[in-house]
Amino acid sequence: MTDLSGELTVSGEARVYTRPVVLLLSATFVLTIARAMALPYLVVYFSQAFGLGVTDIGLVVGGALIVSSVLGVYGGFLVDRFSNDRILLAAASLFALAFAVAFQVGSLVPFIIAIVVVNLSYAVVDIAVKSGIGFLVTPDKRGGVFSMKYTLTNVGYAIGPFLGVLFAKISPGMPFAVSAIIGAGFVAFYSSLGARLPRAGQTERTNQPFARVLVHLVRNYRLVCFTIGGVLSAIVFGQFTAYLSQYLIVTSTPENTYRIINYLVTTNACVVIGLQYLIGSRIHQKNLFRMLMLGMAFFIAGLMGFAHAQAWMAWVVAMIVFTVGEIIIIPAEYLFIDYIAPEDMRGVYYGAQNLSNLGAALGPVLCGFVLSLYAPQAMFHVLSLCVVAASVFYFLGSRRKG
């Protein structure tokens, strides 16, 4: 038999990875590959194509991330107002178009606008996918599906840069063109299959104006606490390669920095891909706060490992510990937002959660400031304080009822 969400049921148990869920996960995987092909090389492209210095590049890249994160709240509002299929297709189409514009333009301002649109449309797709999972998967199975989503995201980020290098050898702008083609191909694929997805939806969609929705978000104590906690934790894991590179440049040689960072990026990807689903599928609403605190403990242990690491093996072991914290925190945050979001406002709640990207943008800035004023190891103590502060806000948000 089939339930209202279109899921096939057998002996009373809902089969989790139905076609609708698989199609949503395919959006995450395919568009992540497309995004990861081009965006990691923005620093080089800005330098080669537009002659920007390192400081200006940092401002542009960080600013694009911040703008897209803030606008993502409105994107989540649109997910709630319209069907997931329509919003996902519209955002994926904008994603492909923006990459095509980035490939074609030769002036700086249109290129920056295109990159903002790429980040924003990707964020809206991500919100639509998470909202769709919330509708299509039973609460006790969502932790596993969110973990699968995060695993596919990391696989995409492992594949994308490798492909980007190959196409960049043909032409510096070629990764943008191929990303546009992949995005357009996904739109065609999803249009033919996704249009027939069951609407999640016997849930009535919100008709409230955006201003009233914003007031509701600000007044939701639990959401505010978890958003602040997410910003603080994203300072620690959002762009860890950036601040570790900053630290190693100060304390080591450039050659050793490149070598260690390569080890750490590979270790992080392998641990996430290997353990994310195994660990994440064991996170559920009843153990949510305990798992959050466990993840925070792993973060602090990993940071202290980095602070005292000398040999490359010590760095790798610390990264394994740190990554386990990341594996726990990501799906746990998804689940908490899913748990507190009203049925008709899932999208805008996930849009608010995306504000944690502000922390990812702030991390390298904060660490650069600390490195310029104090002993290098102090950076890890400041990051540990961010973890403690995030834990306090998670505790406050978890303790409050309703």
N, C-alpha and C positions, 0 to 999 in steps of 0.2 A: 504494500500500500504506500501511498504518498501523502505526506503531511502538507500543511498550508505553505510552508517555505519551499516545497518542491523536493525535499530530501526523501530518498528512498529509505524505508524502514523495514527492518528484518527482526522479527521476534521482539518488537518493542524497542530495539536499539537503533538509533539513527546512525546511518553510515556517514562518517564525517567528511571524507574527501569525495563529495559528489561533484558532478560536472560544474555547477555554479562556483563551488569553492575552488576547484582546480583552475578555472578560468580567472578568478580573482588573483590567485597566487601567481598565475602566469604573467599577469600585468606587472606585479612586483619584480619578477625575475627578468623579463625581457626589457622593461624600461630601465631597470637598474644597470643592466649591461650597457645599454645605449648611453646612459648618463655617465657611467664610469669610464667609457671609452674616451671622453673628451674632457670632462671637468678636472681630473687630476693634472692635466697638462696646461691648465689655464695660466699658471704663473709663467711658464716658458712662452706661451703664445702671446700673452700681454707684453712680455719683454721684446720678443722678436717682431711682432706685427705692429705694435704701437709704441715701443721704446719706453715703456714705463719702468720706473725704478722700483726697488723692493718695497719701500714704504708705501708708495702709491698703489702697488699691486695688492698689498695687504688690506689697504683701506677699501679698494674696489671689491675684492673677493669677499671680505667680511661684510661690507655694506650690502652686497647683493644677497647674501645669506640672511642677514637681519631683515631686510625689506620683504623678502619672500616668506619668511617665518611669520611676520606680523600680518601680511595679507592672507596667509594661510587660514587665519581665523575666519575670514569672510568666505574663503573657499569651503571650509567646513559647514558654514551656514548654508551655502548653496547645495551641498550634499544632502542636507536635511530637507531643503525645499523641493528638490527634484529627485528623480529616480537615480539610483547609483549608476545604472548603465549609461544614462544620458550624460551625467557629469563626468564619469570616467572617460567616455569617448571624447567629449569636448576637451577635457584636460589633456588627454593623450594626443589629440589633434594639434592643440596649441604647443605641446612639447615638441612634436615633429616640425611644426612650422617655425618655432623659435630657433631650433638647431639649423634649419635651412637658411634663416636670416643671418645667423651667426657666421655661417659659411660664406655667404654672399657679400656682406657689408665690409667696407674697408675703413670706416671711421669708428672712433672709440665709443661715442655715446649710443648709437644704435646697437653696437655689439654688447655693451653693458646691459641695455634694456632687454636684449634677447636672452642674456644669461639669467637675469632676474626672472623672466617669464619661464625659462627652463626649470629653474628651482621651484617656482611657484606651482607650475603645472604638475611637476613631479610630486610635490607635497599634497596637492589636491587628489591626485591618483592614490597616493598612500592613504589619505583619509578615507576615500571612497572604499578602498579595499578593506581597511580595518572596520569601517562601519558595516560593510557587507558581511564580513565574518561574524560580527556581533548579531546580525539578523539570522544568518543561515546555520550557525553552529550552536549547539546547546551549551549552556554555561560551563558544564563540567569538562567539555572538550576544547574550549577556546584556548586554554593555555598551550596545548599541544599545537594547535593551528597557528597561533601567534608565533610560537617558536619556529615552526616550519617556515613561516613568512620571513622571519629574521635570518634563518639559515640561508634561504634563497637569496635574500638581499646580499649577504656576505659572499655567497658563491658568485653572484653577479659582479660584485666589486673585485673579486679575484680574477674573473675572466676579462672584464672590460678593459682595464689598463693594459693588459697583454695585447689585446686586439688593437687598442689605441696606438701602441708603439709601432705595430706593423703598418697601420695606415698612415701614421705621421711620417714614416720614411718615404712615402709616396709624395705627400704634400703636408705642410704644417696644419692646414685647415681641413684635411681630408677626414679626420675623426668626426668633425662636426657634420659633414655631409653624410657619412655612413650612419651616424646616430639619427639623423633626420629620416633616412631611408628605413631604418629599423623601427622607428616610431610610427611612420606611415604604414609599414607592413603590419604592425600590431593593430593599428586602427582598423585596417581591412579585415584582419583575422577576427578581431573581437566583434566587429559589426556583423559578421556572418553568423557567429555563434552566440555571442553575448546578448544579442537583441532578443533571443528567445529565453533568456534566463527568467526564472520565476521572480516576480517582484517580491521583495522582502516584506514583504510588505503589506500585509493587511494593517500595519501600523499607520495611523493617521499622521501626516506630515505637518510640521509646524507652520503656522501662518503668521507668526509674530514678526514684527519688523526687526531689522538687525540691531537697532539701538536698544530695543527692549531685551533682546537676547544677550547683548553685551552686559547690560545691567544685571541680568540673571547670573551670568558667569562670574562677575565681580563679587556678587553677594554669596556665591556658593563657597562657603568656608573650606570645605574639603578639596574642591577643585583648586582654589587659590593655594592652599598648602602644598598640594601635590605638584602644581605648576612651579612654584618656587623651589621645591625639592628637586624637581626635574632639571631646572636651570642650574642649580648648584652641582648636581651629579654630572650633568653634561659638561661642566667645566673640566671634570676629571677624565671622562672617557670619550667626550665628543671628538676631540682632535689630539689624542694622546701622542701621535707621531710628531706633531708640531712642537709640543713643549719638551718632549724627550730629545728631539733634535736640537732645540735651543740649549738644553742642559748639556748635551754631549759636545756641542760646539764650544761651550765655555770651558768644559773640564777635560776635553780630549782633542784629538786631531780631526780634521775633516775626513780623512780616510777611515779612521776608526768609527766616526759618526755614521758614515754611509754603511759600513759593514754591520754595525750593531743594529741600526734601524732596519736594514734588510732582514736580519735574523728575527727581529721583533714583529715586523709586519707579517712575515711568513708564519711565525708561531701563532700569532693572534688569529690569522685566517684558518689555520689547521685546527686549532682548539675550538673555535666557534663552529666550524663545519662539522667537526667530529662529535662535539658534546652538546650543542645547542638544543637539539630536539630531545636528547636523552634527559637532560636536566630540566629544560623548559616545560616538557609535558607533565612534569611532576608538580608544577606550580598551579595552585587553584585558590579559590577565594578563601577557603578555610585556613590555609597556611600562608596567605599573602604577606602579612606583615613580618612574620618570622623569616620568610625567604628574602624579603627586602633587607632586613637587618643582616642576614647572612651574606648577601651580596655586598653590602657596605663593608662588612668585616674583611671580605676578600679584597676589596679595593684598598683598604688601609694596609693590609699585609703586603699587597703588591707594591704599593707606593714606598713602603719602608724597605722592601727588597731592592727597588730601583735606587733608593738613596744610598745604600751600602754596597751596591754591585760594583765589582771591578772586572772580573773575567766575563767573557761573553756568555758562558754557561749560566752564571748567576743572573745575568740580564734575562736570559730565556726562561729560567725557572720563575723569576719574578713576574714575567709577562704571562706565563701560564696561570699563576695565581690571580693576577689582575683580570685576565680574560674570563675566568670563572665568575668573577663578580659582574662583569658586563653581561655574561650569558644569563645570569639570574635577574638582573635589574631590568633589562629591556622588556621581556614578556610580562614581568610583574607590574611594570608601569602601565603597559597596555591593558592588562586585566583590571587594574584598579580603576582606570578611566572608564572602561567598559562597565564595571560594576556600579559606578555612581552616576553614569549618564542616563537621563531619561530616554525612553525608547525613541521619541521624536527629535532628540537633540544629540544623537551620537556623533554626528559629523562635526558640529561646532565644538563639542567637548574634545574630540581628537585634534581639531584645529588649535584649540588652546594648548593642548599637550605639546604640539609642535613648537610652541614658544621656547621649549627647552633648547632649541637650536641657538638661542641667544647665548646660552652658556657655552656652547661649542665655539661660537665666535669670540667669546670673551676669554676663553682659556689661554690661548697663546699670548694675548695682550697682558693678562694678569701675570703669567709666568715670566714674560720678558721684563716686566716691571720689577718683580721680586728678584730676578737674576741680576738686574742692574744695581740693586741696593744692598743685597745681603749675600751671605755665603751661598754657593750653589745648592747645597742640600736643603736649605731653608724652603726652596720651592716645593719640595715634597711634603714638608710640614704644613705649608699653607694649603696645598691640595687636600691633605688629610683633614684640615679644619673645614674645608668645603664639604667633605664627606660627612663629617659629624653634624654640620649645620643642616645638610640635606636630610640626614636621619631624623633630626628633631622635627623638621617639617613633615616628613612622612609619618612620624609618630602622631603628630597633632592631627593630621588628616585622617589617619586610620582610627584614632580614638573617638573622634566626633561621630555621632550617629545621625543618620538621616541626611 
